[in-house]
Amino acid sequence: MKHDKVRPRRRALFATLVAAALVLTLSTPLLAANDADRWNLTELYPSVDAWEAARAQVTKDIEQLTPYRGKLGKSAANLKAALDLNSSISREARRLWSYASMSSDLDTRESGPMGMKQVLGAQFAELGAKTAWIDPEVSAMGQKKVQNFMKQDKGLAIYARYFEKLDKQKAHILDAKSEKLLAQTALLTGDGNTIGTILRNAEIPWKTITLANGEDVLIDVAGYSKVRTSSNRLDRIKAYDAFFSELKAFEGTLATTLGNTVKSHLFNIKVRDYPTTLDAALESEEVDTSVYRMLIQEMNKSLPTLHRYLRLRARMLGVSDLGYHDLYPPLVGEIDADYSWEQTKELVLGAFAPMGEEYVSLLREAVDNRWIDVFPAKGKRSGAYVNGSAYDVHPYMLLNHQDNYESASTFAHESGHLMHSRLSSQAQPYPTAFYETFVAEVTSTTNEWLFFKYMLDRAETDKERLAILGSFLESVRTTVFRQTMFAEFELAMHEMVEAGRPITADSLDELYLGLLKKYHGHDEGVMKIDDLYAVEWAFIPHFHYNYYVYTYATSFIAGTAFVDQIRGSEEGRDRYMNKLLRAGSSKPPVQILKDAGVDMTTPAPFQATVKAMNAVMDQIEEILDRQ
């Protein structure tokens, strides 16, 4: 998958921040200030001392809220002053977390920023308790009084969505004393992912294998991800055996970490009186659970299309016994193409020409001004993500660029997040600047589509076309079908706990293995799934993110439609830019997509993506038959 990020759902402000701060517990020293391809974190804070001063000031600022307690309903002026102060504190808190967490990600071996984040975690839990009275007090005022206050003070207009969402969640908001107590429990949440992250990235004694060319490779997360794409099948099999056998050795602990996370979700629905964990997670983002279930339903109906692709993959790889270890090598051998970082920048910027000059120039500014940490480094966090939390600065992007098409596509993908964050922050006031999870991946997958079509148009040979078409099919497999499989696993896992059944390594293995076999056609003879791979769930950190993974699939599906709209007319492009990229959370996310041109409450977008996948396979088979 392209991303390895956390976008916590909306909760009480500091409960959200402490959960985010505790998600990543690895750390790093600060970057060298003169490295053009490394982050310049001094734009957040010029030094650790400045960060500490800002952190101390937040503690002082929070005390200024106390005089407003019990008085928000007295006047519009009181309500606005308290909300403005709370927003100011929130903005600084996000900036503090960004600095500490991104410092950590640059080198996970160092302990300095780990301490910074632990201090923030404790501080945010305390601050959350001290602000827990705000939501219940505003909710108790009632919409009639709130609307009257908004008429009296036009400055309250920026909080209209806050009031609207609060009213929708009214049944699940507790009294101030209970909210304060729940805010303190934030210190106890996030530990499952924290422990799992440390275990996978720092403490599992991963094996070293010797490849066919004599190279010794440590098969940790990064080494496994590298070797699984190798054209040498025996190397791949060796890497899979080494990686999954080590995961298997630690699956008891990893199952416990996942169980800890799911129990925290179960605790939330019990105290807030939601019927299920799925309802709790999606209702907070104003997404109906029918969208989640429709995704699983439509993709299960479309498994014959996935199986068609797997058979095509076997044909192109020249294997008669396709295995799970055959999923990641490219369908076409090495292409003589330049995907160096310098060339990748120009290709991606060229691909975004249909977005208009404003979009391209804003992205070039990010490229030229150290908003992107580009290359792998020892101890650096793997994967790629965008952190857009610092409203008053700019988004930051983490990459681990390799000189290949996949890395170029990843940059295109992450650029969608970066531009979405930037344009939303420019267009929206702070309270509505941060978009919800449901739309988070739409802009990134739209950019992947633009890059794919641009590169396909530039292809000069059948081999190049096959490589690009094959890469697209892999995107559909990994982003739509694989993430839907993850979503189905996540739902079943939560339903298992909701029914009173325990989460154990054995129960997770059984559940995951069944889904692996169903999605990959094991019983139909499409692909053989070895029982060892049942433990793959332990490799996926996203299962800790509370129903996040489904948005990868729904977003890719929406992106399919948006690309045709953007390339079709300036009107379509402008609607996408203004109704989606600049919308933030100014409307419910499903409505934002509908306003921008895609209705995700119907099966049509899901079916269109499957149709597009079949059309690409038609093109590939035509080329193969011609050859």
C-alpha positions in Angstrom: 0.0 0.0 0.0 1.1 3.5 -0.6 0.6 4.9 2.9 1.6 4.3 6.4 -0.2 7.1 8.2 -2.6 7.7 11.0 -5.6 10.1 10.6 -7.4 9.8 13.9 -11.1 10.3 13.9 -12.7 13.2 15.6 -13.0 12.9 19.4 -12.6 15.4 22.1 -9.6 17.5 21.0 -6.9 16.3 23.3 -8.1 12.7 23.4 -7.4 12.7 19.6 -4.0 14.3 20.0 -2.8 12.0 22.8 -3.9 8.9 20.8 -2.0 10.3 17.7 1.0 11.0 19.9 1.0 7.5 21.3 0.6 5.8 18.0 4.2 6.3 17.0 6.7 5.7 19.8 9.9 5.5 17.9 12.3 8.4 17.7 15.2 10.3 16.0 17.6 13.2 16.3 16.7 16.4 14.4 17.8 16.7 10.7 20.8 18.4 9.3 19.7 21.9 8.3 21.6 22.1 5.0 20.3 18.9 3.4 18.0 19.9 0.5 16.2 16.5 0.4 15.5 16.4 4.1 12.7 18.0 6.1 13.3 21.5 7.4 11.5 21.1 10.7 12.7 24.5 11.9 9.7 26.0 10.2 7.7 24.3 13.0 10.0 25.3 15.8 13.5 26.7 15.4 14.8 24.4 18.2 13.9 21.9 20.9 14.0 24.7 23.4 11.4 26.6 21.4 9.3 23.5 21.2 9.5 23.1 25.0 8.5 26.8 25.5 5.5 26.4 23.2 4.5 23.2 25.1 4.7 25.0 28.4 2.6 27.9 27.0 -0.2 25.5 26.1 -0.4 24.4 29.7 -0.8 28.1 30.7 -3.3 28.9 28.0 -5.6 26.1 29.0 -6.1 27.7 32.4 -7.7 30.7 30.6 -10.6 28.5 29.7 -11.6 27.8 33.3 -13.5 31.1 33.9 -15.9 30.2 31.0 -17.0 26.9 32.5 -20.7 27.0 33.2 -21.0 30.3 31.4 -21.0 29.4 27.7 -24.8 29.7 27.5 -24.7 33.1 29.1 -23.8 35.0 26.0 -22.6 34.7 22.4 -19.5 36.6 23.4 -18.7 33.9 26.1 -19.2 31.1 23.6 -17.1 32.6 20.9 -14.2 33.6 23.3 -14.1 30.1 24.7 -14.2 28.4 21.3 -11.6 30.7 19.9 -9.3 30.0 22.8 -9.8 26.3 22.5 -9.1 26.4 18.7 -5.8 28.4 19.4 -4.7 25.7 21.9 -5.7 23.0 19.5 -3.6 24.5 16.7 -0.5 24.7 18.8 -1.0 21.2 20.1 -1.1 19.8 16.6 2.0 21.7 15.8 3.8 20.3 18.9 2.8 16.7 17.9 3.9 17.2 14.3 7.4 18.3 15.4 7.9 15.5 17.8 6.5 12.7 15.7 8.2 13.7 12.5 11.5 14.1 14.3 10.9 10.5 15.5 10.3 9.2 12.1 13.6 10.4 10.7 15.5 7.9 12.8 13.5 5.3 14.9 16.6 4.2 16.8 17.1 7.4 18.8 15.3 8.0 22.1 15.2 11.8 22.3 11.9 12.5 20.5 10.4 9.4 22.2 10.6 11.3 25.4 9.1 14.3 23.8 6.1 12.3 22.6 5.7 10.6 26.0 5.6 14.0 27.7 3.1 15.2 25.1 1.0 12.1 25.7 0.7 12.8 29.4 0.2 16.5 28.9 -2.6 16.0 26.3 -4.4 13.6 28.5 -4.4 16.2 31.3 -5.4 18.9 28.9 -8.2 16.7 27.5 -9.6 16.3 31.0 -9.5 20.0 31.5 -11.5 20.7 28.3 -13.9 17.7 28.5 -16.7 20.0 29.8 -16.9 22.0 26.5 -18.8 19.6 24.3 -21.4 18.6 26.9 -22.0 22.2 27.8 -22.4 23.3 24.2 -24.6 20.3 23.5 -26.8 21.1 26.5 -27.4 24.6 25.2 -29.6 23.2 22.4 -29.6 24.1 18.8 -32.1 26.9 19.2 -29.9 28.9 21.5 -26.8 28.2 19.5 -28.5 29.5 16.3 -29.6 32.6 18.2 -26.0 33.2 19.3 -24.8 32.7 15.7 -27.2 35.5 14.6 -25.9 37.8 17.4 -22.2 37.1 16.6 -21.3 36.4 13.0 -17.8 35.3 14.1 -19.4 32.0 15.3 -20.1 31.0 11.7 -16.8 29.2 11.5 -18.0 26.8 14.2 -21.3 25.9 12.3 -20.0 22.5 11.4 -18.9 21.9 15.0 -22.3 22.7 16.2 -23.9 20.5 13.5 -21.8 17.5 14.2 -22.2 17.9 18.0 -26.0 17.9 17.6 -25.8 14.7 15.5 -23.7 13.0 18.2 -25.8 14.4 21.1 -27.0 11.0 22.1 -23.4 9.8 22.6 -22.0 12.8 24.5 -21.8 12.2 28.3 -22.0 14.6 31.2 -18.9 16.8 31.9 -17.6 14.6 34.7 -17.8 11.4 32.6 -16.2 13.1 29.6 -13.4 14.3 31.9 -12.8 10.7 33.1 -12.9 9.4 29.5 -10.3 12.0 28.5 -8.0 10.6 31.1 -8.3 7.1 29.5 -6.5 8.4 26.4 -3.3 7.6 28.2 -4.3 3.9 28.0 -5.3 3.8 24.4 -2.9 3.4 21.5 -0.6 1.1 23.4 -1.5 -1.8 21.1 -0.2 -0.1 18.0 2.7 1.4 19.9 4.0 -2.0 21.1 3.4 -3.7 17.8 5.3 -0.9 16.0 8.3 -1.2 18.2 8.2 -5.0 18.0 8.1 -5.1 14.2 10.5 -2.2 13.6 13.0 -2.6 16.4 12.9 -5.8 18.4 12.0 -8.8 16.3 15.3 -10.6 15.5 14.7 -10.8 11.8 16.6 -13.4 9.8 19.2 -12.7 7.1 19.1 -14.6 3.9 21.5 -15.0 1.0 20.1 -14.3 -2.4 20.9 -16.1 -5.6 23.4 -13.3 -6.5 25.3 -13.8 -3.2 23.8 -10.7 -1.5 22.9 -11.0 2.1 19.6 -9.3 3.0 18.1 -8.8 6.4 14.4 -9.8 6.0 12.8 -7.2 8.2 9.9 -5.1 7.0 12.0 -3.2 4.6 14.0 -6.2 3.4 10.8 -8.3 2.9 9.2 -5.5 0.9 12.2 -5.3 -1.3 12.8 -9.0 -2.0 9.2 -9.8 -2.6 9.4 -7.8 -5.8 12.5 -9.8 -7.0 12.3 -11.5 -10.4 14.0 -14.5 -8.8 11.2 -16.8 -7.6 13.4 -18.8 -5.2 14.6 -15.6 -3.6 11.0 -14.6 -3.0 10.1 -17.9 -1.5 13.1 -17.8 0.8 12.2 -14.2 1.9 8.5 -15.1 2.5 9.5 -18.1 4.6 12.0 -16.1 6.6 9.6 -13.2 7.2 6.4 -15.0 8.0 8.2 -17.6 10.2 9.5 -14.7 12.4 6.0 -13.1 12.5 4.7 -16.5 13.5 7.1 -16.7 16.4 5.8 -13.5 17.8 2.1 -13.8 16.8 1.0 -14.3 20.4 2.3 -10.9 21.4 1.1 -9.2 18.2 -2.4 -10.7 18.7 -2.4 -9.3 22.2 -1.5 -5.8 20.9 -4.4 -6.0 18.4 -6.8 -7.3 21.0 -5.8 -4.3 23.2 -6.8 -1.9 20.4 -10.1 -3.7 19.6 -11.0 -3.7 23.3 -10.5 0.0 23.5 -13.0 0.4 20.5 -15.4 -1.9 22.4 -15.1 0.2 25.5 -15.9 3.3 23.5 -19.2 1.9 22.2 -20.3 0.7 25.6 -19.7 4.0 27.4 -21.1 6.1 24.5 -24.0 3.7 23.7 -23.3 2.9 20.1 -24.8 -0.4 18.7 -21.5 -1.5 17.1 -17.9 -0.4 16.7 -18.5 0.2 13.0 -21.4 2.5 13.8 -19.2 4.4 16.3 -16.3 4.8 13.9 -18.3 5.8 10.8 -21.0 7.9 12.5 -18.3 10.2 13.9 -17.4 10.9 10.3 -21.0 11.1 9.1 -20.6 8.1 6.8 -23.4 5.6 6.8 -22.4 2.0 7.5 -24.2 0.9 4.3 -21.3 2.4 2.3 -18.8 0.1 4.1 -21.0 -3.0 3.7 -21.7 -2.1 0.0 -17.9 -2.0 -0.6 -17.5 -5.5 0.8 -20.6 -6.8 -1.1 -19.6 -5.3 -4.5 -16.0 -6.5 -4.3 -17.1 -10.0 -3.3 -19.3 -10.0 -6.4 -16.3 -8.9 -8.4 -13.9 -11.6 -7.2 -14.1 -13.3 -10.6 -12.4 -10.1 -12.0 -9.6 -10.4 -9.5 -9.2 -14.1 -10.3 -9.0 -13.2 -14.0 -6.1 -10.9 -13.2 -4.4 -13.5 -11.1 -4.6 -16.0 -14.0 -3.2 -13.2 -16.3 -0.4 -12.6 -13.8 0.5 -16.3 -13.9 0.5 -16.3 -17.7 2.8 -13.2 -17.8 5.2 -14.6 -15.1 5.3 -18.0 -16.9 4.2 -20.0 -13.9 1.6 -22.8 -13.7 1.4 -22.9 -9.9 0.8 -19.3 -8.9 1.6 -18.7 -5.2 1.2 -15.9 -2.7 4.9 -15.2 -3.2 4.2 -14.4 -6.8 2.1 -11.3 -6.2 4.7 -8.5 -6.2 7.3 -9.0 -8.9 6.6 -6.7 -11.9 4.7 -8.4 -14.7 7.3 -7.1 -17.2 11.1 -7.2 -16.8 13.2 -4.1 -16.2 12.3 -1.2 -18.4 15.1 1.1 -19.4 13.6 4.2 -17.9 14.9 7.0 -15.7 13.0 7.3 -12.4 15.7 9.1 -10.5 14.3 11.7 -8.1 15.1 14.5 -10.5 13.3 12.8 -13.3 10.4 11.7 -11.1 9.7 15.3 -10.0 9.4 16.4 -13.6 7.3 13.4 -14.7 4.8 13.9 -11.8 4.6 17.6 -12.3 3.9 17.0 -16.0 1.2 14.4 -15.2 -0.6 17.1 -13.2 -0.9 19.5 -16.1 -4.7 18.8 -16.4 -5.0 20.2 -12.8 -3.9 23.6 -14.0 -1.0 25.9 -13.5 -1.9 26.9 -9.9 -1.9 23.3 -8.8 1.5 22.6 -10.4 3.2 25.7 -9.2 2.0 25.1 -5.6 3.4 21.5 -5.7 6.7 22.7 -7.2 7.0 25.1 -4.2 6.8 22.1 -1.9 9.4 20.2 -3.9 11.8 23.1 -3.8 11.4 24.1 -0.2 12.2 21.0 1.8 8.7 20.0 2.6 9.6 16.4 1.5 12.0 14.0 3.1 13.0 12.0 0.0 15.4 9.1 0.5 15.7 6.0 2.7 18.1 6.3 5.6 19.2 4.0 8.4 16.6 4.0 11.1 14.2 6.1 9.1 10.5 5.1 9.2 9.5 3.0 6.2 6.6 3.8 3.9 5.3 7.1 2.9 2.8 9.6 4.3 1.8 13.3 4.5 1.5 15.1 7.8 -0.8 18.1 7.3 -1.5 18.8 11.0 0.4 22.1 11.3 -2.3 24.5 10.1 -0.2 27.6 10.3 2.9 26.1 8.5 2.4 23.7 5.6 2.1 19.9 5.1 5.2 17.7 5.2 5.7 14.5 3.1 7.8 11.5 4.0 9.1 9.2 1.1 11.6 6.4 0.8 12.3 6.9 -2.9 13.8 4.2 -5.0 14.6 4.8 -8.7 11.6 2.9 -10.0 8.1 3.4 -11.3 6.5 2.4 -8.0 8.3 5.1 -6.2 7.4 7.7 -8.8 3.7 6.6 -8.5 4.0 6.9 -4.7 5.2 10.4 -5.0 2.2 11.2 -7.2 0.0 9.6 -4.7 1.4 11.5 -1.7 1.2 14.7 -3.6 -2.5 14.4 -3.6 -2.5 14.4 0.2 -0.1 17.3 0.4 -2.1 19.4 -2.0 -5.4 18.5 -0.4 -4.1 19.6 3.0 -2.6 22.7 1.6 -5.6 23.9 -0.4 -8.0 23.1 2.4 -5.9 25.0 4.9 -5.7 28.0 2.6 -9.5 28.0 1.9 -10.9 27.0 5.3 -10.8 28.4 8.8 -9.1 26.2 11.3 -12.3 24.5 12.6 -13.1 23.0 9.1 -9.6 22.8 7.6 -9.0 19.1 8.3 -10.8 16.7 6.0 -12.4 13.5 7.2 -10.9 10.0 6.6 -13.5 9.1 4.0 -12.2 11.7 1.6 -8.6 11.5 2.7 -7.5 9.0 0.1 -9.6 10.3 -2.8 -7.2 13.0 -3.9 -4.1 10.8 -3.7 -5.6 8.0 -5.8 -6.9 10.6 -8.3 -3.3 11.7 -8.6 -2.2 8.1 -9.1 -4.7 7.8 -12.0 -3.4 11.0 -13.6 0.1 9.7 -13.4 -0.9 6.3 -14.8 -2.7 7.8 -17.8 0.2 10.3 -18.4 2.8 7.6 -18.4 0.7 5.3 -20.6 0.3 8.1 -23.2 4.1 8.5 -23.2 4.9 4.8 -23.6 6.7 4.1 -26.9 6.8 0.3 -26.9 4.5 -2.6 -26.1 6.9 -3.6 -23.2 6.5 -0.1 -21.7 2.7 -0.3 -22.1 2.6 -3.7 -20.5 4.6 -2.5 -17.6 2.4 0.5 -17.0 -0.9 -1.4 -17.5 0.4 -4.1 -15.2 1.3 -1.5 -12.5 -2.3 -0.2 -12.8 -3.7 -3.6 -12.2 -1.5 -4.0 -9.2 -2.9 -0.7 -7.9 -6.4 -2.0 -8.2 -5.5 -5.3 -6.6 -3.7 -3.8 -3.7 -5.8 -0.7 -3.2 -9.3 -2.0 -3.9 -9.4 -5.7 -3.5 -6.6 -6.1 -0.8 -7.9 -3.2 1.2 -11.5 -4.5 1.0 -10.2 -7.9 2.2 -8.6 -6.0 5.1 -11.9 -4.2 5.7 -13.7 -7.4 5.8 -11.2 -8.9 8.2 -11.4 -5.8 10.5 -15.2 -5.9 10.6 -15.2 -9.6 11.3 -12.6 -9.2 14.0 -14.6 -6.5 15.8 -17.8 -8.5 15.4 -16.0 -11.5 17.0 -15.2 -9.4 20.1 -18.6 -7.8 20.2 -20.1 -11.3 20.3 -17.9 -12.1 23.4 -15.3 -14.2 21.6 -11.6 -13.6 22.5 -9.0 -12.4 20.1 -6.1 -14.9 20.0 -3.4 -15.7 17.5 -5.3 -18.9 16.5 -8.7 -17.1 16.0 -7.0 -14.3 13.9 -5.1 -16.9 11.8 -8.3 -18.8 11.1 -10.2 -15.7 10.1 -7.4 -14.2 8.0 -6.6 -17.4 6.2 -10.2 -17.9 5.2 -10.3 -14.5 3.6 -6.9 -15.0 1.9 -8.1 -18.2 0.3 -11.5 -16.6 -0.8 -10.0 -13.5 -2.3 -7.2 -15.3 -4.1 -9.2 -18.3 -5.4 -7.5 -21.0 -3.5 -10.4 -23.4 -3.7 -10.9 -22.6 -7.4 -7.2 -23.4 -8.2 -6.3 -19.8 -9.0 -3.6 -19.4 -6.4 -2.3 -21.7 -3.7 -2.3 -20.1 -0.2 0.1 -21.7 2.3 -1.1 -21.8 5.9 2.0 -20.0 7.1 0.6 -16.8 5.4 -2.3 -16.7 7.8 -0.2 -14.6 10.1 0.0 -11.7 7.7 -2.5 -9.8 9.8 0.4 -9.2 12.3 2.3 -7.3 9.6 -0.5 -4.7 9.0 -0.4 -1.7 11.4 -3.6 -0.3 9.8 -5.8 -2.8 11.8 -5.1 -0.6 14.8 -6.6 2.5 13.1 -10.3 1.9 13.8 -11.9 1.2 10.4 -9.5 3.2 8.3 -8.5 0.7 5.6 -11.8 0.7 3.7 -11.2 4.3 2.7 -8.3 3.3 0.5 -10.7 1.2 -1.6 -13.6 3.7 -1.7 -11.2 6.5 -2.4 -9.6 4.7 -5.3 -13.0 4.0 -6.7 -14.0 7.7 -6.4 -10.7 8.6 -8.0 -11.5 6.5 -11.1 -14.5 8.8 -11.8 -12.7 12.1 -10.9 -9.9 11.6 -13.4 -12.2 11.4 -16.3 -14.0 14.5 -15.0 -10.7 16.4 -14.6 -9.4 15.4 -18.0 -12.7 16.0 -19.6 -13.2 19.7 -19.1 -12.0 22.8 -17.2 -15.4 22.9 -15.5 -14.9 19.4 -14.2 -11.4 20.3 -13.0 -12.6 23.4 -11.3 -15.5 21.6 -9.6 -13.0 19.0 -8.2 -10.6 21.8 -7.0 -13.2 23.9 -5.4 -15.8 21.4 -4.2 -13.3 18.8 -2.9 -9.7 20.1 -2.5 -10.7 23.3 -0.9 -13.7 21.9 1.1 -11.9 20.6 4.1 -14.7 19.3 6.4 -17.1 22.1 5.6 -19.8 19.5 4.7 -20.3 15.7 5.4 -17.7 13.8 3.4 -20.1 11.8 1.3 -21.8 15.1 0.4 -18.5 16.7 -0.5 -17.8 13.9 -3.0 -21.3 14.2 -4.4 -21.0 17.9 -4.9 -17.6 17.3 -6.6 -19.2 14.9 -9.0 -19.2 11.3 -7.5 -22.0 9.7 -5.6 -20.7 6.9 -3.3 -24.1 5.9 -2.0 -24.8 4.0 -5.2 -23.0 0.9 -6.6 -22.2 2.7 -9.9 -18.7 3.9 -9.0 -17.8 0.5 -7.6 -18.9 -1.2 -10.8 -17.2 1.4 -13.0 -13.8 0.6 -11.4 -14.2 -3.1 -12.0 -15.2 -2.3 -15.6 -12.0 -0.2 -16.0 -9.9 -3.1 -14.6 -11.4 -5.5 -17.1 -10.7 -3.0 -19.9 -7.0 -2.8 -18.9 -6.8 -6.6 -19.0 -8.4 -6.6 -22.4 -5.6 -4.3 -23.6 -2.9 -6.5 -22.0 -4.3 -9.7 -23.5 -4.5 -8.0 -26.9 -0.8 -7.1 -26.7 0.2 -10.6 -25.5 -1.9 -12.3 -28.3 -0.3 -10.0 -30.9 3.2 -10.9 -29.6 
